[in-house]
């Protein structure tokens, strides 16, 4: 049970970091375009 909860936490954490990285890359590309 604890393992599954930990897996959920790690998955959400990794997904949020990945999303932030993608947003940062897009913002950087937009700023370079302007």
mmCIF entry with sequence, helices, sheets and N, C-alpha, C, O atoms, coordinates in Angstrom:
data_MODEL
# 
_entry.id   MODEL 
# 
_entity.id                         1 
_entity.type                       polymer 
_entity.pdbx_number_of_molecules   1 
# 
_entity_poly.entity_id                      1 
_entity_poly.type                           'polypeptide(L)' 
_entity_poly.nstd_linkage                   no 
_entity_poly.nstd_monomer                   no 
_entity_poly.pdbx_seq_one_letter_code       
;(UNK)(UNK)(UNK)(UNK)(UNK)(UNK)(UNK)(UNK)(UNK)(UNK)(UNK)(UNK)(UNK)(UNK)(UNK)(UNK)
(UNK)(UNK)(UNK)(UNK)(UNK)(UNK)(UNK)(UNK)(UNK)(UNK)(UNK)(UNK)(UNK)(UNK)(UNK)(UNK)
(UNK)(UNK)
;
_entity_poly.pdbx_seq_one_letter_code_can   XXXXXXXXXXXXXXXXXXXXXXXXXXXXXXXXXX 
_entity_poly.pdbx_strand_id                 A 
# 
loop_
_entity_poly_seq.entity_id 
_entity_poly_seq.num 
_entity_poly_seq.mon_id 
_entity_poly_seq.hetero 
1 1  UNK n 
1 2  UNK n 
1 3  UNK n 
1 4  UNK n 
1 5  UNK n 
1 6  UNK n 
1 7  UNK n 
1 8  UNK n 
1 9  UNK n 
1 10 UNK n 
1 11 UNK n 
1 12 UNK n 
1 13 UNK n 
1 14 UNK n 
1 15 UNK n 
1 16 UNK n 
1 17 UNK n 
1 18 UNK n 
1 19 UNK n 
1 20 UNK n 
1 21 UNK n 
1 22 UNK n 
1 23 UNK n 
1 24 UNK n 
1 25 UNK n 
1 26 UNK n 
1 27 UNK n 
1 28 UNK n 
1 29 UNK n 
1 30 UNK n 
1 31 UNK n 
1 32 UNK n 
1 33 UNK n 
1 34 UNK n 
# 
_struct_asym.id          A 
_struct_asym.entity_id   1 
# 
_struct_conf.conf_type_id            HELX_P 
_struct_conf.id                      HELX_P1 
_struct_conf.pdbx_PDB_helix_id       AA1 
_struct_conf.beg_label_comp_id       UNK 
_struct_conf.beg_label_asym_id       A 
_struct_conf.beg_label_seq_id        2 
_struct_conf.pdbx_beg_PDB_ins_code   ? 
_struct_conf.end_label_comp_id       UNK 
_struct_conf.end_label_asym_id       A 
_struct_conf.end_label_seq_id        33 
_struct_conf.pdbx_end_PDB_ins_code   ? 
_struct_conf.beg_auth_comp_id        UNK 
_struct_conf.beg_auth_asym_id        A 
_struct_conf.beg_auth_seq_id         2 
_struct_conf.end_auth_comp_id        UNK 
_struct_conf.end_auth_asym_id        A 
_struct_conf.end_auth_seq_id         33 
_struct_conf.pdbx_PDB_helix_class    1 
_struct_conf.details                 ? 
_struct_conf.pdbx_PDB_helix_length   32 
# 
_struct_conf_type.id          HELX_P 
_struct_conf_type.criteria    ? 
_struct_conf_type.reference   ? 
# 
loop_
_atom_site.group_PDB 
_atom_site.id 
_atom_site.type_symbol 
_atom_site.label_atom_id 
_atom_site.label_alt_id 
_atom_site.label_comp_id 
_atom_site.label_asym_id 
_atom_site.label_entity_id 
_atom_site.label_seq_id 
_atom_site.pdbx_PDB_ins_code 
_atom_site.Cartn_x 
_atom_site.Cartn_y 
_atom_site.Cartn_z 
_atom_site.occupancy 
_atom_site.B_iso_or_equiv 
_atom_site.pdbx_formal_charge 
_atom_site.auth_seq_id 
_atom_site.auth_comp_id 
_atom_site.auth_asym_id 
_atom_site.auth_atom_id 
_atom_site.pdbx_PDB_model_num 
ATOM 1   N N  . UNK A 1 1  ? 0.841  -1.201 0.000   1.00 0.00 ? 1  UNK A N  1 
ATOM 2   C CA . UNK A 1 1  ? 0.000  0.000  0.000   1.00 0.00 ? 1  UNK A CA 1 
ATOM 3   C C  . UNK A 1 1  ? 0.880  1.257  0.000   1.00 0.00 ? 1  UNK A C  1 
ATOM 4   O O  . UNK A 1 1  ? 0.662  2.183  -0.781  1.00 0.00 ? 1  UNK A O  1 
ATOM 5   N N  . UNK A 1 2  ? 1.876  1.268  0.891   1.00 0.00 ? 2  UNK A N  1 
ATOM 6   C CA . UNK A 1 2  ? 2.762  2.433  0.935   1.00 0.00 ? 2  UNK A CA 1 
ATOM 7   C C  . UNK A 1 2  ? 3.563  2.556  -0.355  1.00 0.00 ? 2  UNK A C  1 
ATOM 8   O O  . UNK A 1 2  ? 3.839  3.659  -0.827  1.00 0.00 ? 2  UNK A O  1 
ATOM 9   N N  . UNK A 1 3  ? 3.934  1.393  -0.924  1.00 0.00 ? 3  UNK A N  1 
ATOM 10  C CA . UNK A 1 3  ? 4.703  1.431  -2.171  1.00 0.00 ? 3  UNK A CA 1 
ATOM 11  C C  . UNK A 1 3  ? 3.898  2.083  -3.282  1.00 0.00 ? 3  UNK A C  1 
ATOM 12  O O  . UNK A 1 3  ? 4.427  2.877  -4.060  1.00 0.00 ? 3  UNK A O  1 
ATOM 13  N N  . UNK A 1 4  ? 2.607  1.741  -3.352  1.00 0.00 ? 4  UNK A N  1 
ATOM 14  C CA . UNK A 1 4  ? 1.760  2.307  -4.406  1.00 0.00 ? 4  UNK A CA 1 
ATOM 15  C C  . UNK A 1 4  ? 1.602  3.810  -4.209  1.00 0.00 ? 4  UNK A C  1 
ATOM 16  O O  . UNK A 1 4  ? 1.622  4.572  -5.175  1.00 0.00 ? 4  UNK A O  1 
ATOM 17  N N  . UNK A 1 5  ? 1.445  4.235  -2.959  1.00 0.00 ? 5  UNK A N  1 
ATOM 18  C CA . UNK A 1 5  ? 1.290  5.672  -2.687  1.00 0.00 ? 5  UNK A CA 1 
ATOM 19  C C  . UNK A 1 5  ? 2.577  6.410  -3.054  1.00 0.00 ? 5  UNK A C  1 
ATOM 20  O O  . UNK A 1 5  ? 2.537  7.504  -3.618  1.00 0.00 ? 5  UNK A O  1 
ATOM 21  N N  . UNK A 1 6  ? 3.716  5.801  -2.727  1.00 0.00 ? 6  UNK A N  1 
ATOM 22  C CA . UNK A 1 6  ? 5.004  6.421  -3.049  1.00 0.00 ? 6  UNK A CA 1 
ATOM 23  C C  . UNK A 1 6  ? 5.161  6.522  -4.562  1.00 0.00 ? 6  UNK A C  1 
ATOM 24  O O  . UNK A 1 6  ? 5.661  7.522  -5.077  1.00 0.00 ? 6  UNK A O  1 
ATOM 25  N N  . UNK A 1 7  ? 4.727  5.471  -5.277  1.00 0.00 ? 7  UNK A N  1 
ATOM 26  C CA . UNK A 1 7  ? 4.821  5.466  -6.740  1.00 0.00 ? 7  UNK A CA 1 
ATOM 27  C C  . UNK A 1 7  ? 3.971  6.599  -7.316  1.00 0.00 ? 7  UNK A C  1 
ATOM 28  O O  . UNK A 1 7  ? 4.390  7.293  -8.242  1.00 0.00 ? 7  UNK A O  1 
ATOM 29  N N  . UNK A 1 8  ? 2.773  6.777  -6.756  1.00 0.00 ? 8  UNK A N  1 
ATOM 30  C CA . UNK A 1 8  ? 1.883  7.855  -7.195  1.00 0.00 ? 8  UNK A CA 1 
ATOM 31  C C  . UNK A 1 8  ? 2.564  9.208  -6.989  1.00 0.00 ? 8  UNK A C  1 
ATOM 32  O O  . UNK A 1 8  ? 2.562  10.055 -7.883  1.00 0.00 ? 8  UNK A O  1 
ATOM 33  N N  . UNK A 1 9  ? 3.148  9.404  -5.798  1.00 0.00 ? 9  UNK A N  1 
ATOM 34  C CA . UNK A 1 9  ? 3.794  10.675 -5.470  1.00 0.00 ? 9  UNK A CA 1 
ATOM 35  C C  . UNK A 1 9  ? 4.948  10.960 -6.425  1.00 0.00 ? 9  UNK A C  1 
ATOM 36  O O  . UNK A 1 9  ? 5.080  12.070 -6.940  1.00 0.00 ? 9  UNK A O  1 
ATOM 37  N N  . UNK A 1 10 ? 5.786  9.943  -6.659  1.00 0.00 ? 10 UNK A N  1 
ATOM 38  C CA . UNK A 1 10 ? 6.938  10.109 -7.556  1.00 0.00 ? 10 UNK A CA 1 
ATOM 39  C C  . UNK A 1 10 ? 6.466  10.388 -8.984  1.00 0.00 ? 10 UNK A C  1 
ATOM 40  O O  . UNK A 1 10 ? 7.059  11.205 -9.689  1.00 0.00 ? 10 UNK A O  1 
ATOM 41  N N  . UNK A 1 11 ? 5.403  9.711  -9.406  1.00 0.00 ? 11 UNK A N  1 
ATOM 42  C CA . UNK A 1 11 ? 4.887  9.908  -10.761 1.00 0.00 ? 11 UNK A CA 1 
ATOM 43  C C  . UNK A 1 11 ? 4.366  11.326 -10.961 1.00 0.00 ? 11 UNK A C  1 
ATOM 44  O O  . UNK A 1 11 ? 4.652  11.958 -11.978 1.00 0.00 ? 11 UNK A O  1 
ATOM 45  N N  . UNK A 1 12 ? 3.606  11.823 -9.997  1.00 0.00 ? 12 UNK A N  1 
ATOM 46  C CA . UNK A 1 12 ? 3.056  13.184 -10.092 1.00 0.00 ? 12 UNK A CA 1 
ATOM 47  C C  . UNK A 1 12 ? 4.195  14.208 -10.051 1.00 0.00 ? 12 UNK A C  1 
ATOM 48  O O  . UNK A 1 12 ? 4.171  15.202 -10.777 1.00 0.00 ? 12 UNK A O  1 
ATOM 49  N N  . UNK A 1 13 ? 5.190  13.955 -9.197  1.00 0.00 ? 13 UNK A N  1 
ATOM 50  C CA . UNK A 1 13 ? 6.336  14.859 -9.062  1.00 0.00 ? 13 UNK A CA 1 
ATOM 51  C C  . UNK A 1 13 ? 7.109  14.932 -10.373 1.00 0.00 ? 13 UNK A C  1 
ATOM 52  O O  . UNK A 1 13 ? 7.469  16.016 -10.832 1.00 0.00 ? 13 UNK A O  1 
ATOM 53  N N  . UNK A 1 14 ? 7.359  13.770 -10.971 1.00 0.00 ? 14 UNK A N  1 
ATOM 54  C CA . UNK A 1 14 ? 8.104  13.728 -12.235 1.00 0.00 ? 14 UNK A CA 1 
ATOM 55  C C  . UNK A 1 14 ? 7.300  14.402 -13.350 1.00 0.00 ? 14 UNK A C  1 
ATOM 56  O O  . UNK A 1 14 ? 7.863  15.126 -14.171 1.00 0.00 ? 14 UNK A O  1 
ATOM 57  N N  . UNK A 1 15 ? 5.995  14.166 -13.379 1.00 0.00 ? 15 UNK A N  1 
ATOM 58  C CA . UNK A 1 15 ? 5.152  14.756 -14.427 1.00 0.00 ? 15 UNK A CA 1 
ATOM 59  C C  . UNK A 1 15 ? 5.123  16.279 -14.303 1.00 0.00 ? 15 UNK A C  1 
ATOM 60  O O  . UNK A 1 15 ? 5.155  16.987 -15.310 1.00 0.00 ? 15 UNK A O  1 
ATOM 61  N N  . UNK A 1 16 ? 5.063  16.783 -13.068 1.00 0.00 ? 16 UNK A N  1 
ATOM 62  C CA . UNK A 1 16 ? 5.015  18.235 -12.877 1.00 0.00 ? 16 UNK A CA 1 
ATOM 63  C C  . UNK A 1 16 ? 6.336  18.875 -13.306 1.00 0.00 ? 16 UNK A C  1 
ATOM 64  O O  . UNK A 1 16 ? 6.340  19.947 -13.911 1.00 0.00 ? 16 UNK A O  1 
ATOM 65  N N  . UNK A 1 17 ? 7.461  18.215 -12.992 1.00 0.00 ? 17 UNK A N  1 
ATOM 66  C CA . UNK A 1 17 ? 8.771  18.749 -13.391 1.00 0.00 ? 17 UNK A CA 1 
ATOM 67  C C  . UNK A 1 17 ? 8.888  18.725 -14.913 1.00 0.00 ? 17 UNK A C  1 
ATOM 68  O O  . UNK A 1 17 ? 9.407  19.661 -15.522 1.00 0.00 ? 17 UNK A O  1 
ATOM 69  N N  . UNK A 1 18 ? 8.396  17.635 -15.523 1.00 0.00 ? 18 UNK A N  1 
ATOM 70  C CA . UNK A 1 18 ? 8.451  17.512 -16.982 1.00 0.00 ? 18 UNK A CA 1 
ATOM 71  C C  . UNK A 1 18 ? 7.617  18.625 -17.618 1.00 0.00 ? 18 UNK A C  1 
ATOM 72  O O  . UNK A 1 18 ? 8.041  19.245 -18.593 1.00 0.00 ? 18 UNK A O  1 
ATOM 73  N N  . UNK A 1 19 ? 6.425  18.876 -17.059 1.00 0.00 ? 19 UNK A N  1 
ATOM 74  C CA . UNK A 1 19 ? 5.542  19.914 -17.597 1.00 0.00 ? 19 UNK A CA 1 
ATOM 75  C C  . UNK A 1 19 ? 6.201  21.285 -17.457 1.00 0.00 ? 19 UNK A C  1 
ATOM 76  O O  . UNK A 1 19 ? 6.129  22.103 -18.374 1.00 0.00 ? 19 UNK A O  1 
ATOM 77  N N  . UNK A 1 20 ? 6.843  21.541 -16.316 1.00 0.00 ? 20 UNK A N  1 
ATOM 78  C CA . UNK A 1 20 ? 7.511  22.830 -16.109 1.00 0.00 ? 20 UNK A CA 1 
ATOM 79  C C  . UNK A 1 20 ? 8.642  22.998 -17.117 1.00 0.00 ? 20 UNK A C  1 
ATOM 80  O O  . UNK A 1 20 ? 8.856  24.092 -17.640 1.00 0.00 ? 20 UNK A O  1 
ATOM 81  N N  . UNK A 1 21 ? 9.366  21.909 -17.389 1.00 0.00 ? 21 UNK A N  1 
ATOM 82  C CA . UNK A 1 21 ? 10.463 21.965 -18.354 1.00 0.00 ? 21 UNK A CA 1 
ATOM 83  C C  . UNK A 1 21 ? 9.946  22.296 -19.748 1.00 0.00 ? 21 UNK A C  1 
ATOM 84  O O  . UNK A 1 21 ? 10.542 23.101 -20.463 1.00 0.00 ? 21 UNK A O  1 
ATOM 85  N N  . UNK A 1 22 ? 8.834  21.670 -20.132 1.00 0.00 ? 22 UNK A N  1 
ATOM 86  C CA . UNK A 1 22 ? 8.251  21.922 -21.458 1.00 0.00 ? 22 UNK A CA 1 
ATOM 87  C C  . UNK A 1 22 ? 7.785  23.370 -21.558 1.00 0.00 ? 22 UNK A C  1 
ATOM 88  O O  . UNK A 1 22 ? 8.022  24.033 -22.568 1.00 0.00 ? 22 UNK A O  1 
ATOM 89  N N  . UNK A 1 23 ? 7.126  23.858 -20.517 1.00 0.00 ? 23 UNK A N  1 
ATOM 90  C CA . UNK A 1 23 ? 6.643  25.247 -20.517 1.00 0.00 ? 23 UNK A CA 1 
ATOM 91  C C  . UNK A 1 23 ? 7.828  26.210 -20.606 1.00 0.00 ? 23 UNK A C  1 
ATOM 92  O O  . UNK A 1 23 ? 7.761  27.207 -21.325 1.00 0.00 ? 23 UNK A O  1 
ATOM 93  N N  . UNK A 1 24 ? 8.906  25.920 -19.885 1.00 0.00 ? 24 UNK A N  1 
ATOM 94  C CA . UNK A 1 24 ? 10.089 26.783 -19.909 1.00 0.00 ? 24 UNK A CA 1 
ATOM 95  C C  . UNK A 1 24 ? 10.694 26.804 -21.314 1.00 0.00 ? 24 UNK A C  1 
ATOM 96  O O  . UNK A 1 24 ? 11.101 27.860 -21.799 1.00 0.00 ? 24 UNK A O  1 
ATOM 97  N N  . UNK A 1 25 ? 10.754 25.638 -21.968 1.00 0.00 ? 25 UNK A N  1 
ATOM 98  C CA . UNK A 1 25 ? 11.314 25.575 -23.320 1.00 0.00 ? 25 UNK A CA 1 
ATOM 99  C C  . UNK A 1 25 ? 10.458 26.382 -24.290 1.00 0.00 ? 25 UNK A C  1 
ATOM 100 O O  . UNK A 1 25 ? 10.984 27.101 -25.141 1.00 0.00 ? 25 UNK A O  1 
ATOM 101 N N  . UNK A 1 26 ? 9.132  26.261 -24.160 1.00 0.00 ? 26 UNK A N  1 
ATOM 102 C CA . UNK A 1 26 ? 8.222  26.993 -25.054 1.00 0.00 ? 26 UNK A CA 1 
ATOM 103 C C  . UNK A 1 26 ? 8.367  28.502 -24.826 1.00 0.00 ? 26 UNK A C  1 
ATOM 104 O O  . UNK A 1 26 ? 8.435  29.273 -25.783 1.00 0.00 ? 26 UNK A O  1 
ATOM 105 N N  . UNK A 1 27 ? 8.413  28.915 -23.565 1.00 0.00 ? 27 UNK A N  1 
ATOM 106 C CA . UNK A 1 27 ? 8.555  30.346 -23.260 1.00 0.00 ? 27 UNK A CA 1 
ATOM 107 C C  . UNK A 1 27 ? 9.877  30.872 -23.803 1.00 0.00 ? 27 UNK A C  1 
ATOM 108 O O  . UNK A 1 27 ? 9.935  31.984 -24.328 1.00 0.00 ? 27 UNK A O  1 
ATOM 109 N N  . UNK A 1 28 ? 10.940 30.076 -23.678 1.00 0.00 ? 28 UNK A N  1 
ATOM 110 C CA . UNK A 1 28 ? 12.250 30.500 -24.162 1.00 0.00 ? 28 UNK A CA 1 
ATOM 111 C C  . UNK A 1 28 ? 12.218 30.655 -25.683 1.00 0.00 ? 28 UNK A C  1 
ATOM 112 O O  . UNK A 1 28 ? 12.777 31.607 -26.228 1.00 0.00 ? 28 UNK A O  1 
ATOM 113 N N  . UNK A 1 29 ? 11.556 29.705 -26.368 1.00 0.00 ? 29 UNK A N  1 
ATOM 114 C CA . UNK A 1 29 ? 11.463 29.771 -27.827 1.00 0.00 ? 29 UNK A CA 1 
ATOM 115 C C  . UNK A 1 29 ? 10.656 31.001 -28.251 1.00 0.00 ? 29 UNK A C  1 
ATOM 116 O O  . UNK A 1 29 ? 11.011 31.681 -29.213 1.00 0.00 ? 29 UNK A O  1 
ATOM 117 N N  . UNK A 1 30 ? 9.570  31.279 -27.530 1.00 0.00 ? 30 UNK A N  1 
ATOM 118 C CA . UNK A 1 30 ? 8.734  32.440 -27.859 1.00 0.00 ? 30 UNK A CA 1 
ATOM 119 C C  . UNK A 1 30 ? 9.522  33.734 -27.645 1.00 0.00 ? 30 UNK A C  1 
ATOM 120 O O  . UNK A 1 30 ? 9.460  34.646 -28.469 1.00 0.00 ? 30 UNK A O  1 
ATOM 121 N N  . UNK A 1 31 ? 10.259 33.810 -26.540 1.00 0.00 ? 31 UNK A N  1 
ATOM 122 C CA . UNK A 1 31 ? 11.035 35.019 -26.261 1.00 0.00 ? 31 UNK A CA 1 
ATOM 123 C C  . UNK A 1 31 ? 12.129 35.205 -27.307 1.00 0.00 ? 31 UNK A C  1 
ATOM 124 O O  . UNK A 1 31 ? 12.422 36.334 -27.700 1.00 0.00 ? 31 UNK A O  1 
ATOM 125 N N  . UNK A 1 32 ? 12.736 34.112 -27.760 1.00 0.00 ? 32 UNK A N  1 
ATOM 126 C CA . UNK A 1 32 ? 13.768 34.208 -28.800 1.00 0.00 ? 32 UNK A CA 1 
ATOM 127 C C  . UNK A 1 32 ? 13.138 34.649 -30.116 1.00 0.00 ? 32 UNK A C  1 
ATOM 128 O O  . UNK A 1 32 ? 13.741 35.401 -30.881 1.00 0.00 ? 32 UNK A O  1 
ATOM 129 N N  . UNK A 1 33 ? 11.914 34.175 -30.374 1.00 0.00 ? 33 UNK A N  1 
ATOM 130 C CA . UNK A 1 33 ? 11.218 34.551 -31.603 1.00 0.00 ? 33 UNK A CA 1 
ATOM 131 C C  . UNK A 1 33 ? 10.908 36.043 -31.617 1.00 0.00 ? 33 UNK A C  1 
ATOM 132 O O  . UNK A 1 33 ? 10.965 36.685 -32.666 1.00 0.00 ? 33 UNK A O  1 
ATOM 133 N N  . UNK A 1 34 ? 10.577 36.594 -30.448 1.00 0.00 ? 34 UNK A N  1 
ATOM 134 C CA . UNK A 1 34 ? 10.267 38.021 -30.342 1.00 0.00 ? 34 UNK A CA 1 
ATOM 135 C C  . UNK A 1 34 ? 11.587 38.788 -30.246 1.00 0.00 ? 34 UNK A C  1 
ATOM 136 O O  . UNK A 1 34 ? 11.582 40.015 -30.147 1.00 0.00 ? 34 UNK A O  1 
# 
